[in-house]
Amino acid sequence: MKMTWPAMEEKVFSARFLRQECPCAACRHELTGERLLDPSSVPNDLVIVSSEIIGQYALGFQFSDGHSTGIYTFEYLKNLHVPVNS
């Protein structure tokens, strides 16, 4: 998935990277932000099955592993550091 912000370079996110960085309460501790999801447990061949705009502030994704509870705010996506080999 590719996103472009005004006055910024575009970012390309793989489905696997987005799933590994899911901000939902099942994947991140609600108070500390500590990652609860083991990134290595996310399959390499994971895909985004569908996506939706949430209000005017976020995106939601349905992943091929059945996960769909993350709300990825545009600000969250903008601030994610995408590794070169995500």
NUMAR-492192 format. One line per field, with one value per residue (C-alpha): residue number from 1; x, y negated, z negated; residue in one letter. Coordinates in steps of 0.001 Angstrom, whole numbers, plus 524288, in hexadecimal, padded with zeros to 5 digits. Example, Ala and Ser with C-alpha at 12.3 -4.5 7.8 and 13.67 -1.06 7.14 Angstrom:
BEGIN
seq <- [1;2]
x <- [8300C;83566]
y <- [81194;80424]
z <- [7E188;7E41C]
type <- [A;S]
This chain:
BEGIN
seq <- [1;2;3;4;5;6;7;8;9;10;11;12;13;14;15;16;17;18;19;20;21;22;23;24;25;26;27;28;29;30;31;32;33;34;35;36;37;38;39;40;41;42;43;44;45;46;47;48;49;50;51;52;53;54;55;56;57;58;59;60;61;62;63;64;65;66;67;68;69;70;71;72;73;74;75;76;77;78;79;80;81;82;83;84;85;86]
x <- [80000;80552;801E5;80665;80550;80656;81480;81939;81ECC;8159D;8160B;813D6;80EA0;80E47;80277;80B64;811AB;80473;7FFBC;80C1B;80A01;7FB85;7F7B9;7EBE1;7EACB;7ED10;7FA10;7FECC;7FD3D;7F2FD;7FA79;808CE;8084E;810D2;80FB3;80818;80836;81455;8183E;81DD9;81059;80B2F;80BC1;81499;809B8;7FF9B;7F73C;7ED50;7E00E;7D8DB;7DA52;7D138;7D20A;7CE29;7C892;7D1F8;7DD60;7E0EF;7E122;7DCDF;7E1DA;7DCEF;7E8E1;7E95D;7EC10;7DE8E;7E354;7DBAC;7DAFD;7E5F5;7E2B7;7EE46;7ED1B;7F34E;7FC44;80063;80361;80AC5;81380;8164B;8246D;82411;83004;8364A;8325A;824CA]
y <- [80000;7F2A9;7E5EC;7D817;7CC73;7BE3A;7B98E;7C75B;7D2B0;7DDDA;7E9E4;7F7BC;80130;80FDB;816F7;81EAE;81248;80C02;8184D;818BD;80A82;80BF0;80214;8097D;80DA1;81BF2;8188B;80D52;80B37;8009E;7F8E2;7FB0D;7FD16;8092D;8129C;81EDA;824EF;82CD7;82710;83421;83A40;83238;83A5E;83578;8374A;82F5B;82656;81BA4;82151;81463;806B7;7FBE4;7ED9A;7EB16;7DD85;7D394;7D7C8;7E614;7F2A1;80035;80CB4;81AAB;82375;83124;83698;831D3;82646;819A5;81209;8082D;7F9FD;7F3DF;7E52F;7DD3E;7D758;7E4FC;7E917;7DC7A;7DEC8;7ED3A;7EFCE;7F92F;801F7;80364;811C8;81120]
z <- [80000;8039D;7FCC1;7FF96;7F66D;7FA89;7FA02;7F6C6;7FE15;80095;7F80B;7FC84;7F251;7F40A;7EE8E;7E596;7E023;7DD9A;7D6AC;7CE66;7CA98;7C79D;7BD18;7B7CA;7A98C;7ACF8;7B36D;7AAD1;79C3C;79A9E;7905B;79368;7A220;7A054;7ABAE;7A81F;7B5A8;7B91C;7C65F;7CABF;7C952;7D4C3;7E14A;7EC2F;7F627;7EE8F;7F6EC;7F4BE;7F856;7F74C;7F1D4;7EDA3;7EA1B;7DC07;7DA83;7E005;7D79F;7D98A;7E157;7DD60;7E3AB;7E493;7E573;7EB0F;7DD6A;7D941;7D13C;7D313;7C64D;7C869;7CB0C;7D20F;7D0B4;7DB7E;7D12E;7CCA0;7DA9E;7DD32;7D168;7D3D8;7D74A;7E2BC;7E34D;7F09F;7F186;7EB87]
type <- [M;K;M;T;W;P;A;M;E;E;K;V;F;S;A;R;F;L;R;Q;E;C;P;C;A;A;C;R;H;E;L;T;G;E;R;L;L;D;P;S;S;V;P;N;D;L;V;I;V;S;S;E;I;I;G;Q;Y;A;L;G;F;Q;F;S;D;G;H;S;T;G;I;Y;T;F;E;Y;L;K;N;L;H;V;P;V;N;S]
